[in-house]
Amino acid sequence: MGLPGAGKTTLAKAMADKINAMWFNADDVRKQCNDWDFSHQGRIRQSQRMRDLADDSHAKFVICDFVAPLAEMRTVYDADYTIWMDTITEGRFANTNQIFEPPEKYNMRIKDFNYSVDDIVKELL
């Protein structure tokens, strides 16, 4: 999770390749559902949708990459493991920046783009 442009998709793709995980990207999911609703209720619906996709997957590992700017969204999604991409102070969408609530609970916080995917995967596994 993290602001738009923080590197979530780049990390998620690299990790999915390394551990053969099922990967769901929020933008791809929104395209498939033809649902670009960023209202409060639309954001909650998206977190439920991402949770349902992960829960319904039969993969050993599932990675969902999405902004999840609200604590409520993160509660609804209920991740087993959360990586906070805290690499930027502002994303490209002012409305998301305004509502973004830094997470109080996460498993890993990445503060810059100088990370090793291998080290992250090793810690995760």
C-alpha positions as CSV (number, residue, x, y, z in Angstrom):
1,M,0.0,0.0,0.0
2,G,1.1,3.6,-0.4
3,L,0.5,6.7,-2.4
4,P,0.1,6.6,-6.2
5,G,3.7,6.7,-7.6
6,A,5.3,5.2,-4.5
7,G,6.4,2.1,-6.4
8,K,3.7,-0.4,-5.3
9,T,3.2,-1.9,-8.8
10,T,6.9,-2.2,-9.5
11,L,7.6,-4.0,-6.3
12,A,4.5,-6.2,-6.6
13,K,5.4,-7.3,-10.1
14,A,9.0,-8.1,-9.1
15,M,7.8,-10.0,-6.0
16,A,5.1,-11.9,-7.9
17,D,7.7,-13.1,-10.4
18,K,10.1,-14.2,-7.6
19,I,7.6,-16.2,-5.6
20,N,5.2,-17.2,-8.4
21,A,2.3,-15.3,-6.7
22,M,-1.1,-14.4,-8.1
23,W,-1.0,-10.7,-8.5
24,F,-3.9,-8.3,-8.5
25,N,-3.3,-4.7,-9.5
26,A,-6.0,-2.2,-8.4
27,D,-6.0,-0.3,-11.7
28,D,-6.4,-3.5,-13.7
29,V,-9.2,-4.6,-11.4
30,R,-11.0,-1.3,-11.8
31,K,-10.6,-1.6,-15.6
32,Q,-12.1,-5.1,-15.6
33,C,-15.0,-3.9,-13.4
34,N,-15.4,-0.6,-15.4
35,D,-15.5,1.1,-12.0
36,W,-13.4,4.3,-11.5
37,D,-15.5,5.5,-8.5
38,F,-13.1,7.2,-6.0
39,S,-15.9,8.3,-3.6
40,H,-15.6,7.0,0.0
41,Q,-18.0,4.1,-0.8
42,G,-16.3,3.4,-4.1
43,R,-12.9,3.1,-2.3
44,I,-14.4,0.7,0.3
45,R,-16.0,-1.4,-2.5
46,Q,-12.6,-1.6,-4.2
47,S,-10.9,-2.9,-1.0
48,Q,-13.7,-5.5,-0.6
49,R,-13.2,-6.5,-4.3
50,M,-9.5,-6.9,-3.8
51,R,-10.1,-8.9,-0.6
52,D,-12.5,-11.2,-2.4
53,L,-10.1,-11.7,-5.3
54,A,-7.4,-12.7,-2.9
55,D,-9.7,-14.9,-0.8
56,D,-11.1,-16.7,-3.9
57,S,-7.6,-17.3,-5.4
58,H,-6.2,-20.8,-5.1
59,A,-2.6,-19.6,-5.3
60,K,-0.2,-20.2,-2.4
61,F,0.8,-16.5,-2.5
62,V,-1.4,-13.6,-3.5
63,I,-0.2,-10.0,-3.9
64,C,-2.7,-7.1,-4.1
65,D,-1.2,-3.8,-4.9
66,F,-3.5,-0.8,-4.2
67,V,-3.3,2.6,-2.5
68,A,-5.6,1.8,0.4
69,P,-5.5,5.4,1.6
70,L,-8.0,4.9,4.4
71,A,-7.5,2.8,7.6
72,E,-11.1,1.5,7.0
73,M,-10.0,0.1,3.6
74,R,-7.0,-1.7,5.2
75,T,-9.3,-3.1,7.8
76,V,-11.8,-4.3,5.2
77,Y,-9.0,-5.9,3.1
78,D,-7.4,-7.5,6.2
79,A,-4.0,-8.4,4.8
80,D,-1.9,-11.1,6.2
81,Y,1.2,-9.0,5.5
82,T,1.4,-5.3,4.7
83,I,4.2,-3.5,3.0
84,W,3.9,0.3,3.2
85,M,5.6,2.0,0.3
86,D,6.5,5.2,2.0
87,T,8.8,6.5,-0.7
88,I,7.1,9.8,-1.6
89,T,5.3,12.6,0.4
90,E,2.7,13.3,-2.3
91,G,1.2,11.2,-5.0
92,R,-0.2,12.5,-8.3
93,F,-3.8,12.8,-7.1
94,A,-4.5,15.7,-4.7
95,N,-7.8,14.1,-3.5
96,T,-5.9,10.9,-2.5
97,N,-3.1,12.9,-0.8
98,Q,-5.7,14.8,1.2
99,I,-7.4,11.7,2.6
100,F,-4.3,9.4,3.0
101,E,-4.0,8.1,6.5
102,P,-0.5,6.8,7.3
103,P,-1.0,3.2,8.5
104,E,-0.5,2.5,12.2
105,K,0.0,-1.2,11.6
106,Y,2.2,-2.7,8.9
107,N,4.8,-5.4,8.6
108,M,7.4,-3.6,6.5
109,R,8.0,0.0,5.6
110,I,10.0,0.9,2.6
111,K,11.2,4.5,2.7
112,D,13.2,4.9,-0.5
113,F,13.6,3.2,-3.9
114,N,17.0,1.6,-2.9
115,Y,15.6,-1.7,-1.8
116,S,16.4,-5.3,-2.7
117,V,13.4,-7.4,-3.8
118,D,15.4,-10.5,-2.8
119,D,15.8,-9.2,0.7
120,I,12.2,-8.3,1.0
121,V,11.1,-11.8,-0.3
122,K,13.6,-13.4,2.1
123,E,12.1,-11.5,5.1
124,L,8.6,-12.2,3.9
125,L,9.1,-15.9,3.6
